[in-house]
Amino acid sequence: AQRVTQPEKLLSVFKGAPVELKCNYSYSGSPELFWYVQYSRQRLQLLLRHISRESIKGFTADLNKGETSFHLKKPFAQEEDSAMYYCALALLSGAGSYQLTFGKGTKLSVIP
Amino acid sequence: DAGVTQSPTHLIKTRGQQVTLRCSPISGHKSVSWYQQVLGQGPQFIFQYYEKEERGRGNFPDRFSARQFPNYSSELNVNALLLGDSALYLCASTLTRASGNTIYFGEGSWLTVV
């Protein structure tokens, strides 16, 4: 069965310091991975998807199939980055089902 | 451009009661999914509907049911509520493209069972 692990519940960094939010997955198929972010009192929103290989708000994430990881990184943290971050793995079944398996999330706190 | 809309935003129910949550997907999206998010956990998949047919079901008891209407809106029903059903219920709609699928979430319905 697929699984997503985010080992850190809380990560505190100082403003301007580098950030790395860890995500490991277990999945027998070809993974499709996402990072979602939830700012205080806002809806869960898509931050990154691995197939896009894009940088959003300075964040990047690289899929490492050998280490089964999809860590989220940003070189210089900003106060507005403080939020809850969820790593998610998509599962596509033959019946046309498309669902996400989420990790438990990491709360990022950027200290001014 | 309206996002995924859900109602009600908050509700309180008593154990044993039944609840219906409603969701309207983003215009043009034909797939709706439901997720349960318990405090301190990531969202957990409950159901997916596409073109009014159930396409996927998570590990939830039969007390949970859902349906999708011709206009692609959806309802989630939970019968015989338990205290453990207290959670944020998220609706999501899926944009399907050749480059891949993207799931967009609503703000959720906070259910408290007392």
Chai-1 contact restraints between the chains, C-beta under 6 A:
chainA,res_idxA,chainB,res_idxB,connection_type,confidence,min_distance_angstrom,max_distance_angstrom,comment,restraint_id
A,R43,B,F105,contact,1.0,0.0,6.0,A-B,restraint_1
A,R43,B,E107,contact,1.0,0.0,6.0,A-B,restraint_2
A,L44,B,F105,contact,1.0,0.0,6.0,A-B,restraint_3
A,I51,B,G100,contact,1.0,0.0,6.0,A-B,restraint_4
A,Y86,B,G42,contact,1.0,0.0,6.0,A-B,restraint_5
A,A95,B,R55,contact,1.0,0.0,6.0,A-B,restraint_6
A,G96,B,Y50,contact,1.0,0.0,6.0,A-B,restraint_7
A,G96,B,R55,contact,1.0,0.0,6.0,A-B,restraint_8
A,S97,B,Q48,contact,1.0,0.0,6.0,A-B,restraint_9
A,S97,B,R55,contact,1.0,0.0,6.0,A-B,restraint_10
A,S97,B,G56,contact,1.0,0.0,6.0,A-B,restraint_11
A,Y98,B,N101,contact,1.0,0.0,6.0,A-B,restraint_12
A,Q99,B,F45,contact,1.0,0.0,6.0,A-B,restraint_13
A,Q99,B,Q48,contact,1.0,0.0,6.0,A-B,restraint_14
A,Q99,B,G56,contact,1.0,0.0,6.0,A-B,restraint_15
A,F102,B,G42,contact,1.0,0.0,6.0,A-B,restraint_16
A,F102,B,P43,contact,1.0,0.0,6.0,A-B,restraint_17
A,G103,B,G42,contact,1.0,0.0,6.0,A-B,restraint_18
A,K104,B,Q41,contact,1.0,0.0,6.0,A-B,restraint_19
A,K104,B,G42,contact,1.0,0.0,6.0,A-B,restraint_20
A,G105,B,G42,contact,1.0,0.0,6.0,A-B,restraint_21
